Every structure is written in C-alpha cells, then in structure tokens.
Amino acid sequence: MPPRRQSPDEPAPESFLPLHRDTFHILVSLGDRERHGYSVMQDVAERTNGALRLSPSSLYASIKRLLEQGLIEELLERPDPKHDDERRRYYALSRLGRRVAMAEARRLERLLADARASGLLPKRS
Amino acid sequence: MIQGLKLRQPALAAFRTLLRLYPVEFRDEYGREMAMVLCDRYRDAANSWERILILMEAVFGVLFHAPKEHFRTILRDLRYGFRLLRKDPSFALTAILSLAIGIGANTAVFAIAKKVVFEALPVKNPQQLRMLTWVSGHEQPVPPVWGDVYSTKEGGLASTSFSYPVLEELRKQKEVFRDLIAFKDVEMTATVDGHPELVSAEMVSGNAFSALGVQTILGRALTPIDDGGPGAAPAAVISEGYWAEKFNRTASVLGKTISLNGTPVTIVGVTGAQFTGLTMGSTARVFVPLTQQPLLMPRAQTIGANPRSLLDNPQSWWVLVLARLRENVPEAQTQAALDVALRRATIATLPDAKGLAEFHLRLQPGDRGLDYLRTFAKPSYVLFALTGLVLLLACVNVANLLLARAVSRQREISTRLALGAGRASMVRQVLMESFLLSMTGGLAGVLLGYFGRNIIPRLLTNPGRPVNLSVDFDWRVLSFAVGAALVTGAVFAVVPLRHVMQADVITALKDGAHATGGRAKAYLGKGLVVLQVALSTILLLGAGLFVRTLVNLSHTPLGFRADHMLLFKLNPPRTRYTDAQMGELYRQIEQALATIPGVQSVTLSNIALIGDGHSGASFHVSGRPVTKPEDRVQKNGVGEDFFQTMGIPVLQGRGFNVHDSPRSPKVAVVNRALVRQYFRNENPIGQMFEYEDGAVQIVGVVADTRYADLRSETPPTFYVPYQQSSVSGRMMVEIRTATEPFSVLSEVRKAVESLDRDLPLIDVRTQEQQIKATLSTERIFAELSSTFGLLALTLASIGVYGLMAYTVAQRTGEIGIRMALGARVEQVLAGVLREALWMALAGVALGMGASFWLARFIGTMLYGLKATDPITAVGTVALLLGIALLGGMGPARRASRVDPLSALRHE
C-alpha cells in the first residue's frame, strides 16, 4: 500500500515511534470505538488479562499528553446518551492518532517477523 | 461488601486531597474524572483485597505522576518564556545586560568581602582561637614594640605584641587554655640554589602545627622538639606554593638545605595548599621555629654592650600569641587568669614599668589570626553598597521595561484570561519569565564576576607591597550569585504580577491595547523613573566625591620632587653584617651608584617618603622641663645628599655633608612643622635635643613634605645622617635620574651585586609609583563609582525616554485636539519637557536627600571636600536634569509634530 499523503502541517507518524507501552494500549483500545477513561482502563485490563493495570494517574497523564500531541480528541457530544453518565468525558482517535497507532503496529509486526526469521519464534504455518 | 462501602467515602476523600499535589490546571481538568474512575474500579473490585490494592495503586500513582506533571508545566512555561524573549531581542538583551552588570559587580565584590571580612583561618576549629591583646591607658607601659600599637576607642593603647619572657610566664597557666601558639610574621632573604629572594616567613612555636591541626602533605610538621633553641639544627617547613614554585613539587625537597638570612636550614616538610600562615593578607612561604630567632633574625639590642637574644629580653615586645580555649573553661575565666599572669610577669621583668594600673589582657577574636586585611573591610562595605545600588537600579530598569511590555501585552493577557486560563497559571507564567530573565542575567553576571574577580583586588592592593588577596570562586560565591538573581527576579516581577492580578477581561478587550488602568500605570511608570533618577543621583554624587577626592589628593603639594626617582629597599641580613659593616656597605653602595651614567644623585633613608610607614622617636629639647608622657616626633636617618636628591629646599642653616661622619659631632636637620611646634619664637639653629641615640645639634631647617601619606598634615620630623644613628637594618635607596628612572636599573643591579652577590633589590619602583600606590583605594573608588555612575545615567536617560515616548504615544489624540484648538508647537514641546523635568527634579531631590544621609558613611574617605560639597552637588543636579531633558526631547518633538487631523481621525 502506498503511503498515504499527509497534510503539510501534520507531523510524520514515525516521529512518535516507538510509543510508550501505556500509550499504545490506550490508542489500541480507542481503535474500535470512542471510550471514556474507565472504559479504556477496563479494556486494557481485559486485553492483557489483568497484566497491565493503569492507575488513574498514569491513565490521565497519558490522556493529557495524547491530547496535547493531537493523537486523540475529546468528543463534544455523548456517543450514547441513554447509557451515559453525562459527567464523563469521551475520547476518540484522531486521524493522526490512528496513523501513529498503525505505524507502531507495523513496527511491532516487522520486529515480530525478524524474531521469526532469526528462529527466536516458530515460523508461522 | 458492606465493609467496602464503609471504606469508600473516606478513601475517596483522601484521594481527592492527594490530588492537590497536582498542578492546579491538571487538577481542574482531570481531577474529577480521576476520582470517578477510582470510584468505578473500587465498586467493580472482586474483593477487599483487590480494593486495597486499587487504593494503593492510586496513591502511588499520584505520588509518582504529580511531580512529573509539575516538571512538564515548568518546562512548558520556560519554553514559552524563551519564545517571548526571542521575539523581543532588544528587550531581552537590555534586561539581561543590566542584570548581568548588577549581579556580576555584586558577585565580584562578595567574593572579595568573603575573603576580607568573613573567612577564617584554614585551621581546626578557628572559632576557638583568641588573639592575646594588651590594652593600656594613654601611657604606653611597655617598651617600644616590634609590631603595631594602635589607639583604642577609649583613648588608650592596645597591641598584640608580647615579650618572650612574658610569654613563658603566660604558658604556665595551662589549666585555662588548651594551647598557646606563639608566632611572628617576618620577611627573610631565602637563598635557594644561589638565588636570593625576599620571602614572607613565619616564626612559630613548636606546638603550632599540632595545636592548629595543620597537616603536612609531605614530610613532617614542626614539633616542640624543634624548640630546642639555637643549639638545635634549624628545621623549616615550607608552603605548598613555595614547594611548587621553587622545588617543582619533588619529594627530594625533604632534607634539602636552603639558606635563610644566610643561615642554612633543613626543609623537613611541606604544608597543605590551604594553610599559608596565621597572617591574613600575606602568604607565608617558610615556617621556622620561633626559638631560632637569635640565629635567623638577630636584631640589634641596645641593652648594655652585648647584643641579647629577643628570647630573654624583657624590653622587646614582639611575639604574637593565639590561645586555643578549653571547652570547659569560661572565656572570662581564661582572660582573668591570663590577665593576672601578664601583670605579674610584666612587673617581674620590667620593674620600672609605669602606667600598669590600666594595663590589662584582653582576648580578641583569633579566627582570622593576625588580620592585615581588616583595613579593607570598610572599603568593601562601601563597594558593596555601591554595587547594591547598581543592582537595585538594574531591577528598576528591568521592572520599567517589563511594565512597558506588560502594557503592550495587555491584550494577550486579557485574551488568555477570557479563554479560561487561570490567573494562577498566568502568575506562574510571569514568575517563570522573571526567573528566566534573572537567571540568564545571573549566569552572565557570574561570568562577568568571574573574569572581573581579580580586577578589584589588583586595583585595591599596593604594587610595592602586594597583599595576598587571591579571590576564589567557590560554592558560597555561586550561591550568593544565585540568591541575588532570585531576589532580583522576585523584585522586578512585582510590576508585571500586579498587572496580571489587576487585569480585567472585559475592559481590556473592549478598550484594546491602550489605556487600561492608564492612570495607575502612568503613576507606576513615573514612580519607577523617579526612583531611577534618585538612584542615579546617589551613584553620580558618590562618583563626583570620589573623583574629586582623588584629584585633590593627586594635586596635593608634596614638598619634594617625585619625578625621575628610582626607589628600592635593601635589607642586608644581620647574620652576615655587624652594625659597623652595614654602615660601611651602605656608604659603598651610595658611592658605587653615584658613578653610574644617567644617575644625578643618590641617597639613602630609613623610610621612603609617602607610603612607607612611620618611624617615630622620642624628642626632648635640651634644657627644657621633661614632659610626661615624652613627646614623640618622626625621625628619618638619611644620606648626606638626601635633601638635594629629593628636591627638598633647605630654608635655614645647612643640610648634611661629607663632614657629618660617625666620628664628628652629631647633627640634625628639622622640618618647619617641628620648628612651629617647638621653636615658635626662637632660632632653632644651634639648639640641642635628645632622642633615643643621644643628644644632637640642629644645624638646619628644611621645608615640610608629605610624610607617610598624602592625607595627613606634615608631622614634626627631624632628619639625622644615617651614619650617626643606630643602624636599622633595612634602608631605602633613592636615585635621581636624568632620564626615565628604570633605564638605570640594570646598572644599579650590577653595582649592588658587585658589593654583595646575595643582596636582593627589594620592591623596585619609581617614587611616582610609590605615591600612586598609596592612592589605590581612592582610585578604585573613583574608577568604579564613575563607571557605575555613567551606567546609572544611561539607564536613567533610557527610563525617561521610554516613559515619555510611551506617554506621548498614548496622548497623541489629546495633543491633536489641543493643537486643533490652537495650542502652539512650543506649548506642546514645553508641556512634554516640563513633565520630564518634574520627574527628574523629584528624583534628584529624593536622591540628594538619601545621599546626604548616606554621606556620613564615606565622610572619612574623602579628602579636601565635604560629602555635602556644593560644587559636586550642583554638577550632579545639572547633569541629571540635562540628561532628563535630552531624554524627553525626542518624544517632545514627536508630540509637537502631531498632525491634528490625522490624530483626530485615528481617535
């Protein structure tokens, strides 16, 4: 796939790599839908079988930085007003955030491929 | 579950409290969410164990992340500050430069003051040391002292010199002190590998090194065993500096023999670099046992026919004594016990001593040993005050710049406030900017101070007699600079801070960049300019006073011709010369030097005129009643060509000539001041008087000359041929040359070497240099205060200009209206100038008032004028008003060129 053309004022996704572990997990959990903070936390805990437990402090420190870097955005509207606690704030991946997350995923994929090629991991059947 | 619910509320409350550790913006933005997330997790936890885990995680998370957030915020503010400074480089440069000058000057002066006033001897527990001092009434109870006797505030006398027999008696009071350390600072001719050189040395008691806790880095220290006296083989310990300079830091220096005043001594050790003796202001190179004095530094003793050693002579008071106090004995008890011992010993050894009723021992602080630097304490304080003013001025200047900038940033601040930026964050932002400015200024200042640190001591000390004032930059100096920078930043941050605190969103946005709080701000701006002018007045007035003092002193009539004179000292060691041999040596030197081409005449004297100290003698006119206390006048033993060589006119009778030999009748020449005091209505010629060396006849009267310094009136002085008086050892040689004085130096050196290869020429200089050296303090004050004054003037004129330009820009509309209504150009011009003048006048008045109050502290430093000198005051006022008018002129002209139509249209 040819690299997508980026807008002139948008930084190259590669300039963010490698991502911090917490950051990548947050981006991944926002990959399928918008979530509020606790939902991100739950999703990460579930996907890692409880191995990665974000504390409120580390979660919001990351969120603040991701917002500043423009990798995520805060939603002004509530996605699901019925089930929503109106005090909660929801976050979504920005266009740049999505590209950064994809770039990181590809980087990890390549790393994995290298590990396989060198015999560290069994070759994929 | 019930237990969990019970715990939930207090745990959450505690967590919310903990959130206060975060920067306020972060807390406002995410605090509530974080608490909610914690709540959710707590609720969803499977059991109490997990709940505890969750709480702990949350707590540690905050403790870990909150400092990080603070750090990020500070970093961001700093980056923002940098961007602002970069956007306005002329502002940044002016501000940083003025701060750098202020902080740099203060840092340099602090580094000096630290050495001159605060620093203690580098020995163990210096605060336990006391300098033994005797005090007396008006009458000096003990014989003439080798050392300083000074007057006390109560009108009595005091000295730190004791006789050796008295010292030995004091030593017996062991129970009231831990140690008594005896020492004497001297100069000796040290010959290393055949090269003679005069070095500072200290004779110390054998216990000195162990009692002071001073270690050697090589070999051993002197010990009480070295006190064996002249019989023992003389041992010497050298300083680290001397070791490096003369022996290239080789270990083979131990056991090496060098000669001190012609006597071989063996080097047994090297002290650490820190320790340079017990004398503040001189660097001892060699330490020898005090008990070797008769061998190394024999001195003429006038008691009986046989020369005696100082060690058993109760008539000579010369030893300096430091006592180390015992922790468990009160100081008063030590002083009382030593006082009793001193009085008893004095009476026992000096049965004829008078005035003993008021003769007592005092313990003075000894943490600085013998402190020659104390004389620099007052100049250091005055310098500190001057540089303090400069720093204050720099602060005011930066505050003024920041004010002007705050005005132009009004809109930005209001906009940011309107967009929801917290006032607290704005305050932090402003503080960070000030911090950035002051720290950059401080850094530049430290660099300036570092490079300038040796300039002031060099100006301050006498080239003829170098004072050891090595100024080192250590952590104390650095922390001073950082402290000064922080305080400075805090001071000038007040202005923009006030601005942020008072900024009003609505009016600011409505009114645009101009005119918000215009009146208050104008007052503040005017106040700052007035303060600048006032500070400049103080500095300029001080500069005027110091410069005129220097000029007055430089133009003081000397009473002799100082041009074309080469001076140097000779100090033939008594170990190699008897009195008779020394007299003969000097006579030969006089003759040899006189034959050198380019030398017009040669003479010798005990002391040089101006800057070589005093040399007192008793004085009693024969046949008159004996006065008590005895009269003392100044005495100078001189060569036969002294008056002719120095160009001192002989007013009456004759000067000395070749017939005044050791065997002819003793004669003297007196100066006018002596005649005025003792022979007011008599002819002094032919009169007899007596002094320590016996009776002499006055054969001539010479004109008065300045004597020890330029400030003092000429003291009554008599001159005797040195061949007819007791030999003092060292002599000053004065050579009048036809051309530049140094042109004959190499020939002079050769001539002296031909008579004694081991005799160094000491302190070679011209008479003019000698005089100039005595003015070093005055010169440094004149130079530094002029520099500071000029700086102040520049800053003040920038201040006036800036404020007037701003005022005119603000009032363009008003001026336009007035001109449209018929105001003439001159009226507008005059209006602006009047305002500038008023500010200057207010500042000058304020500054004058402060100066006259401050003047009391420098009164004694001035010469030939008072601190309230009208000429200096008028000059200062005129200069400042002129500068203010000049500063106001540009803006005034701009105002007068305002085109009414365009101004109104703009409005």
Boltz contact constraints between the chains, C-beta under 6 A:
constraints:
  - contact:
      token1: [A, 37]
      token2: [B, 33]
      max_distance: 6.0
  - contact:
      token1: [A, 37]
      token2: [B, 37]
      max_distance: 6.0
  - contact:
      token1: [A, 38]
      token2: [B, 37]
      max_distance: 6.0
  - contact:
      token1: [A, 38]
      token2: [B, 40]
      max_distance: 6.0
  - contact:
      token1: [A, 55]
      token2: [B, 57]
      max_distance: 6.0
  - contact:
      token1: [A, 55]
      token2: [B, 58]
      max_distance: 6.0
  - contact:
      token1: [A, 55]
      token2: [B, 61]
      max_distance: 6.0
  - contact:
      token1: [A, 56]
      token2: [B, 34]
      max_distance: 6.0
  - contact:
      token1: [A, 56]
      token2: [B, 37]
      max_distance: 6.0
  - contact:
      token1: [A, 56]
      token2: [B, 38]
      max_distance: 6.0
  - contact:
      token1: [A, 56]
      token2: [B, 58]
      max_distance: 6.0
  - contact:
      token1: [A, 57]
      token2: [B, 61]
      max_distance: 6.0
  - contact:
      token1: [A, 57]
      token2: [B, 62]
      max_distance: 6.0
  - contact:
      token1: [A, 57]
      token2: [B, 65]
      max_distance: 6.0
  - contact:
      token1: [A, 58]
      token2: [B, 61]
      max_distance: 6.0
  - contact:
      token1: [A, 60]
      token2: [B, 30]
      max_distance: 6.0
  - contact:
      token1: [A, 60]
      token2: [B, 34]
      max_distance: 6.0
  - contact:
      token1: [A, 61]
      token2: [B, 65]
      max_distance: 6.0
